[in-house]
Amino acid sequence: MLYQQIQSNKRRTIVLLFVFFILVALVGAAVGYLLLNSLETGVVAAIVIGAIYTIIMVSNSTNVVMAMNHGHEIKNADQYPELWHTVEDMAMVAQVPMPRVFIIDDDSPNAFATGNNPEHSAVAATTGLLKIMNRSELEGVIAHEMSHVRNYDIRISTIALALAAAITLLTNIGGNWWLWGSGDRRRNDDRNGGGGLQIMLLVFSILMMVLAPLAAAAIQMAISRNREYLADAGSAELTRNPQVLISALRKLGNAQPMKDVDSSSAALYISNPLKNKERLFDTHPPIEERIDRLEKM
């Protein structure tokens, strides 16, 4: 059952990433039409921007994401011995290299993993997490993050974050279409006789500017939800005890939102750091559903 879930989640994630790339191309087409009256130029530009963002994020994801979330690195076990040794132990059990360890000064309990691959990974925990979790619960949380590392979820999340950032940039550029491109497009449309096609393209492009960020967030959330269920199962596998993560999730479910968190990184955390009330826009599955799945293992 566990391995069937793993394969199913991997297939869904591949499909979602493909849809993400298509969305980037569509946004590019819309921006290209609004600014340059050229769908093709916009698509090419969007693909280039998406590729550049992805390369930058994948090659330097740990430093970028940690800077975005105000994490500072622990260099040895003397600073936070319990966290350091827990990460060390869970990495050994997961059979992945010891990741870099970071602390985020925030009273809200939370944690996440990032990086390009297991050899270049990092784990971050808030000071609030260390305050309320006992050793067993902390192992459950860190085992969850080690599962993300082991399953290469960290790379998938990094790519999704880069593509979402690219879409944000494109829509910000396209949002000024009436200043930059409307005159040239109108003159070109007049030469071509205007018509229904131009009106349809204009409506499509404006709708993309409005809806693309929401669609990008929805895809990123869907990817995150798939990977969270898988990492929960991985935590139970590594600790041999689903109850420790169940106990940790109950505490995380009662936590307050983080004070200074980068919203684009919210999907990386084990628990939604923004604590959205709207399920549709929640980056994580409901805590009660995650607990229910663990209890059935």
C-alpha positions in Angstrom: 0.0 0.0 0.0 2.8 2.4 0.9 4.7 1.8 -2.3 1.6 2.1 -4.4 1.0 5.5 -2.8 4.6 6.5 -3.5 4.3 5.6 -7.2 0.8 7.3 -7.5 2.1 10.5 -5.9 5.1 10.5 -8.2 3.0 10.2 -11.3 0.7 13.0 -10.2 3.6 15.2 -9.5 5.1 14.7 -12.9 1.7 15.6 -14.5 1.4 18.7 -12.3 4.9 19.9 -13.2 4.1 19.5 -16.9 0.9 21.6 -16.4 3.1 24.2 -14.6 5.4 24.5 -17.6 2.4 24.8 -19.9 1.0 27.6 -17.7 4.3 29.4 -18.0 4.1 29.2 -21.8 0.5 30.4 -21.8 1.4 33.4 -19.6 4.3 34.2 -21.9 1.9 34.1 -24.9 -0.4 36.5 -23.2 2.4 38.9 -22.3 3.8 38.7 -25.8 0.5 39.5 -27.3 -0.2 42.4 -25.0 3.2 44.0 -25.2 4.6 43.0 -28.6 1.5 41.6 -30.5 3.4 38.3 -30.8 2.3 35.1 -29.1 5.4 33.3 -30.3 7.9 35.8 -28.9 6.1 35.8 -25.6 6.2 32.0 -25.4 10.0 31.9 -26.1 10.7 34.7 -23.6 8.6 32.9 -20.9 10.4 29.6 -21.5 13.8 31.4 -21.3 12.8 33.2 -18.1 11.4 30.0 -16.5 14.6 28.1 -17.4 16.8 30.9 -15.9 14.8 31.0 -12.7 14.9 27.2 -12.5 18.7 27.0 -13.1 19.3 29.7 -10.5 17.1 28.1 -7.9 18.3 24.6 -8.4 21.9 25.5 -8.4 21.7 27.7 -5.3 18.4 26.8 -3.7 19.6 26.3 -0.1 21.1 29.8 0.2 18.3 31.5 -1.6 15.5 29.8 0.4 17.2 30.2 3.7 17.8 33.9 3.1 14.1 34.3 2.1 13.1 32.7 5.4 15.8 34.3 7.7 17.5 31.0 8.5 21.0 31.0 10.0 23.2 27.9 9.8 24.3 25.7 12.7 27.9 24.7 12.2 28.3 22.1 14.9 26.4 20.2 17.6 27.4 22.6 20.4 24.8 25.2 19.3 21.6 23.1 19.2 22.7 19.6 20.2 19.3 18.0 20.3 18.4 19.2 16.8 21.8 18.4 15.4 21.9 14.9 16.7 18.3 14.2 15.6 19.1 15.3 12.1 22.2 13.2 12.1 20.4 10.1 13.3 17.5 10.5 10.9 19.8 11.1 8.0 21.6 7.9 8.9 18.4 5.9 9.0 17.2 7.4 5.7 20.6 6.6 4.2 21.2 10.1 2.9 24.2 12.4 3.6 24.0 14.7 6.6 22.3 17.9 5.4 23.2 21.4 6.5 21.2 22.5 9.6 19.5 25.9 10.0 17.6 27.6 12.8 14.8 30.2 12.2 14.1 32.5 15.1 10.3 32.2 15.4 8.1 31.0 18.2 5.8 29.2 15.9 6.8 25.5 15.6 7.7 24.5 12.0 10.4 22.9 9.8 11.2 22.4 6.2 13.9 20.8 3.9 15.3 22.3 0.8 18.2 21.8 -1.7 18.8 20.3 -5.1 19.5 16.7 -4.1 20.4 14.6 -1.0 24.1 15.6 -1.4 23.2 19.3 -1.3 20.3 19.4 1.1 19.4 21.4 4.2 16.9 21.2 7.0 15.6 24.2 8.9 13.7 24.2 12.2 12.2 27.1 14.1 13.1 27.8 17.7 9.4 27.3 18.5 9.6 23.7 17.3 12.5 22.9 19.6 10.5 24.4 22.6 7.4 22.3 22.3 8.5 19.0 20.8 10.0 16.1 22.9 12.8 14.0 21.4 10.4 11.4 19.9 8.2 14.1 18.3 11.2 15.9 17.0 12.4 12.7 15.4 9.0 12.3 13.7 9.3 15.8 12.2 12.9 15.5 11.1 12.1 12.0 9.6 9.4 13.7 7.6 11.9 16.2 6.3 14.5 13.4 5.6 11.8 11.7 3.5 11.5 14.8 1.4 15.3 14.7 0.9 15.4 11.0 0.1 12.5 11.2 -2.4 13.9 14.3 -4.2 10.9 16.3 -3.2 13.2 19.1 -2.4 14.2 19.4 -6.1 10.5 19.3 -7.2 9.5 21.9 -4.7 12.4 24.1 -5.8 11.4 23.9 -9.5 7.8 24.7 -8.5 8.9 27.7 -6.5 11.0 28.9 -9.5 8.2 28.5 -12.0 5.8 30.3 -9.6 8.3 33.2 -9.3 8.7 33.3 -13.1 4.9 33.6 -13.5 4.8 36.4 -11.0 7.5 38.3 -12.9 5.7 37.8 -16.2 2.3 38.9 -14.9 3.9 42.0 -13.3 5.4 42.8 -16.7 2.2 42.1 -18.5 0.2 44.1 -16.1 1.5 47.3 -17.7 0.3 46.4 -21.1 -1.8 49.5 -21.6 1.3 51.7 -21.1 3.8 49.7 -23.2 2.0 47.6 -25.8 -1.5 48.7 -26.4 -0.8 51.4 -29.0 1.3 49.2 -31.2 -1.2 46.3 -30.9 -4.1 48.6 -31.8 -2.3 49.9 -34.8 -1.5 46.4 -36.0 -5.0 45.2 -35.3 -6.4 48.1 -37.4 -4.1 47.2 -40.3 -5.4 43.6 -40.1 -8.9 44.8 -39.9 -9.5 44.0 -36.2 -12.1 41.4 -35.8 -13.2 38.6 -33.5 -9.8 36.9 -33.3 -8.1 40.0 -31.9 -10.8 40.5 -29.4 -10.6 36.9 -28.3 -6.8 37.1 -27.9 -7.1 40.3 -25.9 -9.7 38.8 -23.6 -7.5 35.6 -23.2 -4.4 37.7 -22.4 -6.2 39.8 -19.8 -7.7 36.8 -18.2 -4.3 35.1 -18.0 -2.9 38.2 -16.2 -5.6 37.9 -13.6 -5.9 34.1 -13.3 -2.4 32.8 -13.8 -1.1 33.7 -10.3 -4.0 31.8 -8.8 -3.5 28.9 -11.1 0.2 28.8 -10.3 -0.6 28.8 -6.5 -3.1 26.0 -7.0 -0.6 23.8 -8.9 2.1 24.5 -6.3 -0.4 23.6 -3.5 -1.4 20.4 -5.3 2.3 19.4 -5.6 2.9 20.2 -2.0 -0.2 18.2 -0.8 0.9 15.1 -2.7 4.4 15.3 -1.3 3.2 15.9 2.3 1.2 12.7 2.4 4.2 10.8 1.0 6.6 12.3 3.5 4.2 11.5 6.4 4.3 7.9 5.4 8.1 8.1 5.0 8.4 9.4 8.6 6.4 6.5 9.9 8.7 4.1 7.9 11.9 5.7 9.2 10.8 6.0 12.9 8.9 2.7 12.9 6.2 4.5 14.9 3.5 6.6 13.3 2.4 7.8 16.7 5.4 10.2 17.2 4.5 12.2 14.0 0.8 12.0 15.0 1.6 13.7 18.3 3.8 16.2 16.6 1.1 17.1 14.0 -1.4 17.7 16.7 0.9 20.3 18.3 1.6 21.8 14.9 -2.1 22.1 14.2 -2.6 24.2 17.3 0.3 26.6 16.5 0.0 30.3 15.7 1.1 31.6 12.2 4.8 32.4 11.8 5.6 36.1 12.2 8.0 36.7 9.3 7.7 33.9 6.7 8.2 34.2 2.9 4.8 33.3 1.5 6.2 31.8 -1.7 8.1 29.3 0.5 5.0 28.3 2.5 4.6 25.0 0.6 8.0 23.8 1.8 7.1 23.7 5.5 5.8 20.6 7.3 2.8 22.7 8.5 1.3 25.7 6.7 3.2 28.7 8.3 0.5 31.1 7.2 -2.4 29.1 8.7 -4.9 29.9 5.9 -8.5 29.3 6.9 -9.6 28.7 3.3 -9.0 25.1 2.4 -8.9 25.9 -1.3 -5.8 28.1 -0.9 -4.1 26.0 1.8 -0.7 24.8 0.8 -1.0 21.6 3.0 -3.6 18.9 3.5 -5.7 19.3 6.6 -3.9 18.1 9.7 -6.8 15.9 10.7 -6.6 14.1 7.3 -2.9 13.5 7.7 -3.4 12.1 11.2 -6.2 9.9 9.9 -4.0 8.4 7.3 -1.2 7.8 9.8 -3.6 6.1 12.2 -4.6 3.7 9.5 -1.0 2.6 8.7 
